[in-house]
Structures are given as C-alpha cells and as structure tokens.
C-alpha cells in the first residue's frame, strides 16, 4: 500500500473516530443539561416563588413611627420570609430613576406612598393561600392596599405539576433517544471495520480476541465524549453565572459531582454495551452479507 493510500485510510479512520466522539458528546451534553434541569426543578420553582414580591401600600399621611410599627407587625407573621420598608423618599428616588427626575412636576403633591415590599415562604405562593394572605395583610392597621402579580401566581400554581411531569417525560424520552443515537453511532463505527473483523475471524481469532480492542476503544471513546460533554456543561454554567448569580446559590455541589460522574459512566457504559452487541452481530454474518 502506497503512502497516499495509507494517508487516505488514516484520514478516514480519524474522521470516523471524530464524528463518533462528536456525536456522542453532543448527545451526552443534552442529556446532562436536561438531567440538571430535572434535578434542580423544585429548587428553581422555590427560588422564583420566594422571590415573588407583594407590595403593601400604607395609608396616606402615616407617620414614620406608625409605618415602622406596621412593618414589625408584618414581619411577625408566620408566612413572611422578608419585609422591606420603603419610605416615601426612597420610593420617590426609585420612581425618578424609572420615569425621570421631573415626573413630580405633573402633580401638585407627592403621589408616591409609603409601602412595604414582602416576600412569602414558598408554600404560601399558591392560588388558595395567597388569597388568605392578602386578606390578612389587608386587615392590618394602617394598610391601605396589597398588590401582587396574581396572574403569574395563578399560572405557577395551576401548571406546576404539569411542568414537573413534562420535564420528567422529556428527560425519559431524551434518555431513550440518546441511547438509540449512541448505539447507532457505535454500530456504524464498528460496521465500517467489518472487513477487518472478518479477516481476523478467517485466521482463527476467537470472539473474545476480536472484541477486546473494540471494547477498549469503546470505553476510551465513551470517556472522552462524556468528559467533553461535562466540560461543555461547565462552560455553559460559567457563561450563565454573570446573569443568574443568585440562582447558583441553590445548587448542591454534591449533586453536580454525582451528575458529572453519571454522565461519564453513562457514556462509557452505552458505548461498551453497544460495541459488544455490534461485534457479536458482525462476527456471525457470512461473507456475502459483508457487502450489503
């Protein structure tokens, strides 16, 4: 075989290996990202619930002493996670940042009320509980009105179970599809070497001897692909960190390590199993079937 032919064969082998590794890496990346969302779904929901803000507007003309007394009363309630007092001066500054410094020129008086921003415990952010909370807060002395995003809370409450079920079904389907894709990728890679396998069989090599180099290569490919997928996930987390730094506090490092370890084992395991069955199938076929 000439140098040119050897070079062409080498290039084809490298391309075959690269395409196999890239395909498996992308599939494992999707599986890892979906599993990550599934593992942390409840934490995400709790985070968004506990960061839902209710705005409690206090009566007009209230003194600072009475306002602080109302804040203490609100803070003592069992379902309050956090209460923040917004004075008229602070509220005016915030409105000026949104509407412009001269927004008060349209009024004869300062319309910005004294208010309290509160966050509830996650279990109280439901359609039923929030109505009870609203009534109790409205009944507090010096409270004029309670505002909150009712539509968002209703949507979260009604669709929470469906969202959880949808994520579970999606992850299950993705795992199945990933197994099929990786299995097909490995089988095609092995099938491309069918003539080599047939030659080894003709010279008397046992199935175990034939399988051994392919099995070792399968484990290597699985490990490389899964490690690349893990690095891609870490890169994705790093890029998203600046935008969602607060959410990162919810993540459990032990669960992340367990997820990464599972991805490595899954990649190596599927490649190993798929290679085993693909080799056994090719070893059994006759000479004529090699050409079809």
C-alpha positions in Angstrom: 0.0 0.0 0.0 1.4 3.4 -1.0 1.9 6.4 1.2 -1.1 8.1 -0.5 -3.4 5.2 0.2 -2.2 4.9 3.8 -2.8 8.6 4.2 -6.4 8.3 2.9 -7.1 5.3 5.1 -5.7 7.2 8.1 -7.8 10.2 7.4 -10.9 8.2 7.1 -10.3 6.4 10.4 -9.6 9.7 12.1 -12.8 11.2 10.6 -14.8 8.2 11.7 -13.5 8.5 15.3 -14.0 12.2 15.4 -17.6 12.0 14.1 -18.3 9.3 16.6 -16.8 11.3 19.5 -18.6 14.5 18.5 -22.0 12.8 18.1 -21.8 11.0 21.5 -20.5 14.3 23.1 -23.5 16.3 21.9 -26.0 13.7 22.9 -24.5 13.4 26.4 -24.4 17.2 26.7 -28.2 17.4 26.0 -28.8 14.5 28.4 -26.7 16.2 31.1 -28.4 19.6 30.7 -31.8 18.1 30.8 -30.9 16.0 33.9 -29.5 19.1 35.5 -32.8 21.0 35.0 -34.8 18.0 36.3 -32.7 17.6 39.4 -33.0 21.3 40.3 -36.6 21.9 39.0 -38.0 22.1 42.5 -35.3 24.4 43.7 -35.9 26.7 40.7 -39.6 26.8 41.4 -39.0 27.5 45.1 -36.5 30.2 44.3 -38.9 32.0 41.9 -41.8 31.6 44.4 -39.8 33.1 47.3 -38.7 36.0 45.2 -42.2 36.9 44.2 -42.8 40.4 45.8 -46.0 41.6 47.3 -46.3 45.4 47.7 -48.2 46.6 50.7 -49.3 50.2 50.4 -49.7 52.0 53.8 -52.3 54.7 54.4 -51.7 58.3 53.3 -50.2 60.6 55.8 -48.9 57.8 58.0 -46.0 58.8 60.4 -42.7 57.0 60.2 -43.3 55.6 63.7 -46.7 54.1 62.7 -45.2 52.8 59.5 -42.3 51.0 61.3 -44.9 49.6 63.7 -46.8 48.2 60.8 -43.6 46.7 59.4 -42.9 44.9 62.7 -46.4 43.5 62.7 -46.0 42.3 59.1 -42.6 40.7 59.9 -44.0 38.8 62.8 -46.5 36.9 60.6 -45.5 33.2 60.1 -45.7 33.2 56.3 -43.4 36.3 55.8 -39.9 35.5 54.6 -38.7 39.1 54.3 -40.2 42.5 54.7 -38.6 45.7 53.4 -39.7 49.2 54.4 -39.9 51.7 51.5 -40.1 55.3 52.8 -41.7 58.0 50.6 -38.3 59.5 49.9 -36.8 56.1 48.8 -39.9 55.4 46.7 -39.6 58.8 45.1 -36.0 58.2 44.2 -36.8 54.8 42.6 -39.7 56.3 40.6 -37.4 59.1 39.4 -34.9 56.5 38.1 -37.8 54.9 36.1 -39.8 58.0 35.0 -37.2 60.8 35.1 -36.3 63.4 37.6 -39.1 65.7 36.6 -42.0 63.3 37.0 -43.3 65.1 40.1 -43.8 68.3 38.1 -47.1 66.8 36.8 -48.5 66.7 40.3 -49.4 69.2 43.0 -48.3 66.8 45.7 -46.1 63.7 46.0 -48.2 60.7 45.0 -45.6 58.1 46.0 -47.0 56.2 49.0 -45.1 54.7 51.9 -45.0 50.9 51.3 -43.6 47.6 52.4 -42.2 45.0 50.0 -42.6 41.5 51.3 -41.6 38.0 50.2 -43.5 34.9 51.3 -42.4 31.4 52.1 -42.7 29.2 49.0 -45.5 27.1 50.3 -47.8 30.1 50.5 -47.4 31.1 46.9 -50.5 29.2 45.7 -53.8 30.5 44.4 -55.6 29.5 47.6 -53.0 30.5 50.2 -52.2 33.9 48.5 -55.9 34.9 48.8 -55.9 34.2 52.5 -52.6 36.0 53.0 -53.9 39.0 51.1 -57.0 39.3 53.3 -54.9 39.0 56.5 -52.4 41.6 55.3 -55.2 44.0 54.2 -56.8 43.7 57.7 -53.7 45.1 59.4 -54.0 48.6 60.8 -52.6 51.3 58.5 -52.6 49.0 55.5 -54.4 50.6 52.6 -53.9 48.0 49.8 -52.0 44.9 48.8 -50.6 44.5 45.3 -49.1 41.3 43.7 -48.8 39.6 40.3 -52.0 37.5 40.6 -51.8 36.2 37.0 -48.2 34.9 37.5 -49.0 33.2 40.8 -52.1 31.6 39.3 -50.2 30.3 36.3 -47.4 28.9 38.5 -49.9 27.2 40.8 -52.0 25.6 38.1 -49.2 24.5 35.9 -46.6 23.4 38.5 -47.5 19.7 38.5 -47.8 19.7 34.7 -44.4 21.3 34.3 -42.8 18.7 36.6 -44.5 15.8 34.7 -43.4 17.4 31.4 -39.8 17.6 32.5 -39.8 14.0 33.7 -41.3 12.8 30.4 -38.9 14.9 28.4 -35.9 13.5 30.3 -37.1 9.9 29.8 -37.6 10.4 26.1 -34.2 12.1 25.8 -32.5 9.2 27.6 -34.1 6.8 25.2 -33.2 8.8 22.1 -29.7 9.3 23.4 -29.3 5.5 23.8 -30.6 4.9 20.3 -28.3 7.6 18.8 -25.2 6.5 20.6 -26.0 2.8 19.8 -26.4 3.6 16.1 -23.2 5.7 16.1 -21.2 2.9 17.7 -22.7 0.3 15.4 -21.9 2.3 12.3 -18.3 2.8 13.5 -18.0 -1.0 14.1 -19.7 -1.8 10.8 -17.1 0.3 9.0 -14.5 -2.2 10.3 -16.4 -5.3 9.3 -13.8 -6.5 6.8 -11.1 -6.3 9.4 -13.2 -8.3 11.8 -14.0 -10.8 9.1 -10.2 -11.2 8.3 -9.4 -11.8 12.0 -12.1 -14.4 12.1 -10.7 -16.2 9.0 -7.2 -16.5 10.6 -8.8 -18.2 13.6 -9.2 -15.3 16.1 -11.7 -16.0 18.9 -14.6 -13.7 19.5 -13.0 -12.5 22.8 -9.8 -11.7 20.9 -11.7 -9.8 18.2 -13.9 -7.9 20.7 -11.0 -6.8 23.0 -9.5 -3.9 21.0 -13.0 -2.7 20.0 -14.2 -2.8 23.7 -11.1 -0.9 24.9 -11.7 1.7 22.1 -15.4 2.0 23.0 -14.6 2.7 26.7 -12.0 5.3 25.5 -14.5 7.0 23.2 -17.2 7.0 25.8 -14.8 8.5 28.4 -13.5 11.2 26.0 -17.0 12.1 24.9 -18.5 12.2 28.4 -15.6 14.3 29.7 -16.1 16.7 26.7 -19.8 16.9 27.5 -19.0 17.7 31.2 -16.6 20.4 30.1 -19.3 21.9 27.8 -21.8 21.9 30.7 -19.2 23.6 33.0 -18.6 26.2 30.3 -22.3 26.8 29.9 -22.7 27.3 33.7 -19.8 29.7 33.7 -21.3 31.8 30.9 -24.6 31.9 32.7 -23.1 32.8 36.1 -22.9 36.5 35.5 -26.6 36.7 34.5 -28.0 34.4 37.2 -25.5 34.6 40.1 -28.2 34.3 42.8 -29.6 31.1 41.4 -26.2 29.4 41.7 -26.6 29.5 45.5 -29.3 26.9 45.1 -27.1 24.3 43.5 -25.9 21.3 45.5 -22.2 20.7 44.7 -22.5 17.0 45.6 -25.4 16.6 43.2 -23.4 18.3 40.4 -20.5 15.9 41.0 -22.9 13.0 41.0 -24.4 14.2 37.7 -21.0 14.6 36.1 -20.0 11.1 37.3 -23.2 9.7 36.0 -22.6 11.2 32.6 -19.1 9.7 32.4 -20.4 6.2 33.4 -23.4 6.5 31.0 -21.2 7.4 28.1 -18.7 4.6 28.7 -21.4 2.1 29.6 -23.6 2.7 26.5 -20.6 2.7 24.2 -19.3 -0.6 25.8 -22.7 -2.3 25.6 -23.4 -1.2 22.0 -20.0 -2.3 20.8 -20.4 -5.7 22.5 -23.6 -6.5 20.6 -22.4 -4.9 17.4 -19.3 -7.1 17.3 -21.2 -10.2 18.1 -23.6 -9.5 15.2 -20.9 -8.8 12.7 -18.9 -11.9 13.7 -21.9 -14.1 12.9 -22.7 -12.8 9.4 -21.4 -14.7 6.4 -19.1 -13.3 3.7 -21.8 -12.3 1.2 -23.6 -10.2 3.8 -20.5 -8.1 4.3 -21.1 -6.4 1.0 -24.8 -5.4 1.8 
